[in-house]
Amino acid sequence: MIASGAFALARGTMSENSSTYDGERRRLATLTDYDVLAGKTEQGLDDITRIAAQVAGTPIAFISLVDDQRTWFKAPIGLDLADIPRAWSISSHAIEQDGVFEIPDLNNDDRFARNPLVTGEAGFRSYAGAPLVASDGEKLGTLAVVDYEPRQLNADQRQALLALSRQVMALLTARKQLADRRQVDQRHGFILDSAVDYAIVSMRLDGTVTSWNEGAVRIMGWTEQEMCGLPCHRFFTPEDCDDGIPEKEMGAALAQGRGKDERWHLRKGGERFWANGEMMPLTDEADRPIGFIKILRDRTEQRLEYERLKAIEERFKIALEAAGFVGSWDWDSRTDTLRADSKFCAFYSVDPELGESGVPLATFVAGIHPDDRERVAEAIRQCIAETGEFAEEYRVLRHDGAVRWVMAQGRCAYDGSGKATHFPGVAIDTTDRKLAELALADSETRMRLALEAGELGTWESTLELGNLQWDARTRELLGHTPDEPLDFQHSFIRQVHPDDRERVNAVVREAVTTDGMLDVGFRTIDAAGRQRHVHAIGAVVVGMAKRFLGTVRDVTELRAAEDHRALLNNELQHRIKNTLSIVQAIVSQSLRNASTPAEARDTIGNRLQVLSEAHDLLTRTSWSAAPIDTIVDGAIRLQGGRSRRIRVSGPQVRFSARAALALAMALHELGTNATKYGALSVPEGHVDLRWTVIQEAEPVFELVWKEHGGPVVTEPTRVGFGTRLMQSLGRDLGGKAVIDYEPSGVRWTVRSSLAAIVES
């Protein structure tokens, strides 16, 4: 025998972690159902493992039961071990296969060569296990045989092991079925004993009582010992016994499957009680009747209440007749004669005398509004043929053309053969209520359309911010599915942008605590990380209870439009300031350098015209970028016929707004100076205006203005506006502009990063 102490010591050092799968949880539940994990000894299982060891010729045999954490041993032969961690279990591998799982030499199998059962004092060397398969196909464990030496089972031994494993399952199944049966019987007993509101009595075919539950004791007073063996007639009234009621009930139960019972019965003390119930036959396995089961329930209070209600109904009928706004009728369907009181006749504009003497039903049906007439007629037909109940609201059309709403209720009475005899009822004028309902429906429709048009969502809650109710639009705006549960902290505040949460939470709570108004805008972030701007308004309203309700609207596009408008306003202000600065400089410098008012006027006008044309060009391109050839053409066009002597060449480059204004003003100044003093002042002079993009470490833009054939140039002694403008252009473009006063003609060169020119 193998001692278990070493295994107990090893458990403390060996990890027992294992994955838990659905199948393992099902197996654990099945093991629990079979109640096989208890440590009790069972002779039948011991016999099977002993036979298995003898058949296989092994010193060890056991039944292993595998759950998600451990493997348990039942009826072990040659093994003193109750359970091991699942990580050690060889059977956990066996249950994953069909048929006998056999390892002739565990030392030669990588899965088990280092297993403590193999390397330790247990000394397992060979293993063969047949699975224990439950009726639902679940494998609970194995019937296994183990040897200390390598061993290979032959075919007969494997078949025997499989047969014995089936016998294990047969024993376990039989035991489970017996336990289940005992449990069902016990549960039935509990049910019978706990059904204290029902008297449940079993009887033989002759009516002799055989069982009597606690409910029968409570309701009728006799104990089970007092009633068993006596006839059931004892709790029937003498007059019912004389009429043979017990025999009739038993006969009905045999003939029809049940005999209904609703009558007065007797208690032990002679008191009477009203009971309703049924008697049904008890049958054996061949479906032959062997007795009866009778179920009774004490309904005395309900019976007395029914009689009280019946009396109240009579008094209520008298009250209805006295009420001035309620009309009543009674239609004899056999003679088609409808009699009605004056109030009912007034609804239909029928002569009260005719109504009192009786007229055909069609006389009153004719007074129903044409649009409702067929519906009401069909409801009357269904009441008579099927339901026996009538309740309809419809319109009546009076002789004066007035339309009134009427709510009519009635009940059809039948004779013993099931044929309708009478159809009485009452009617009330509901015009005021109906008009109010229609007005409310119209108002709700208008409100719904207004909300849809405004793309508004609605919300409502208690003052404690509980019981949140959001419509579909609000759920969409705040990032919730239609059926997702709602609460303030998680459903609302969590969806608010983190930077807005504290503010929104404070504003909402202030509104509900002060019965004030809510008017707050904030951002939300949905599960996908998308951000929205929303605006919520609300108020505390008083009705049956104070409620906090309001609307929410998506203002993301509006907010974006406002931001864009602000950006445009800032940009416009900035450009106006820049333009005014340029105009101020133009006027100031032109006046300072002009010798006469006429010269100042012409200079200022020409410069402002260049500035205007540059603005027009940028406006046409939305102040984004302007082609350099268009800038050049506009700037030199003011030179008139001389512009043909300005030779232009260079690749297409799109200038930013700032660079375009500066270049246009500089070219205008160069052209003006060339016309007054330089190459364009003489017929044989001309100008070369060329630009290029040079590929260096980064692209560089270079533009050169070179005058040829004009008067000899000398460097001026005074620097004017145009010269300063041309020098400052380089700084505006993030580069450098140089003016060379070469004797052969002025040369103006600009070098700048291409990126500085084309960027805004």
Sequence and secondary structure as in RCSB ss.txt:
>XXXX:A:sequence
MIASGAFALARGTMSENSSTYDGERRRLATLTDYDVLAGKTEQGLDDITRIAAQVAGTPIAFISLVDDQRTWFKA
PIGLDLADIPRAWSISSHAIEQDGVFEIPDLNNDDRFARNPLVTGEAGFRSYAGAPLVASDGEKLGTLAVVDYEP
RQLNADQRQALLALSRQVMALLTARKQLADRRQVDQRHGFILDSAVDYAIVSMRLDGTVTSWNEGAVRIMGWTEQ
EMCGLPCHRFFTPEDCDDGIPEKEMGAALAQGRGKDERWHLRKGGERFWANGEMMPLTDEADRPIGFIKILRDRT
EQRLEYERLKAIEERFKIALEAAGFVGSWDWDSRTDTLRADSKFCAFYSVDPELGESGVPLATFVAGIHPDDRER
VAEAIRQCIAETGEFAEEYRVLRHDGAVRWVMAQGRCAYDGSGKATHFPGVAIDTTDRKLAELALADSETRMRLA
LEAGELGTWESTLELGNLQWDARTRELLGHTPDEPLDFQHSFIRQVHPDDRERVNAVVREAVTTDGMLDVGFRTI
DAAGRQRHVHAIGAVVVGMAKRFLGTVRDVTELRAAEDHRALLNNELQHRIKNTLSIVQAIVSQSLRNASTPAEA
RDTIGNRLQVLSEAHDLLTRTSWSAAPIDTIVDGAIRLQGGRSRRIRVSGPQVRFSARAALALAMALHELGTNAT
KYGALSVPEGHVDLRWTVIQEAEPVFELVWKEHGGPVVTEPTRVGFGTRLMQSLGRDLGGKAVIDYEPSGVRWTV
RSSLAAIVES
>XXXX:A:secstr
   SHHHHHHHTTS       HHHHHHHHHHHHHT  S    HHHHHHHHHHHHHHT SEEEEEEE SSEEEEEE
EES   SEEEGGG SHHHHTTSSS EEES GGG TTTTT HHHHSTT   EEEEEEEE TTS EEEEEEEEESS 
    HHHHHHHHHHHHHHHHHHHHHHHHHHHHHHHHHHHHHHHH TTEEEEEEETT BEEEE HHHHHHH   HH
HHTTSBGGGGB HHHHHTTHHHHHHHHHHHHS EEEEEEEE TTS EEEEEEEEEEEE TTS EEEEEEEEEE H
HHHHHHHHHHHHHHHHHHHHHH TTEEEEEEETTTTEEEE HHHHHHTT  HHHHHH B HHHHHTTB HHHHHH
HHHHHHHIIIII EEEEEEEEE TTS EEEEEEEEE EE TTS EEEEEEEEEE HHHHHHHHHHHHHHHHHHHH
HHHTTEEEEEE TTS S EE HHHHHHTT  TT    IIIIIGGGB HHHHHHHHHHHHHHHHHT EEEEEEEEE
 TT  EEEEEEEEEEEESSSEEEEEEEEE HHHHHHHHHHHHHHHHHHHHHHHHHHHHHHHHHHHHHH SSHHHH
HHHHHHHHHHHHHHHHHHHHTTTT EEHHHHHHHHHGGGGGGGGGEEEE    EE HHHHHHHHHHHHHHHHHHH
HTSGGGSTT EEEEEEEEEESSSEEEEEEEEEESSS     SS  HHHHHHHHHHHHTTSEEEEEEETTEEEEEE
EEEHHHHH  
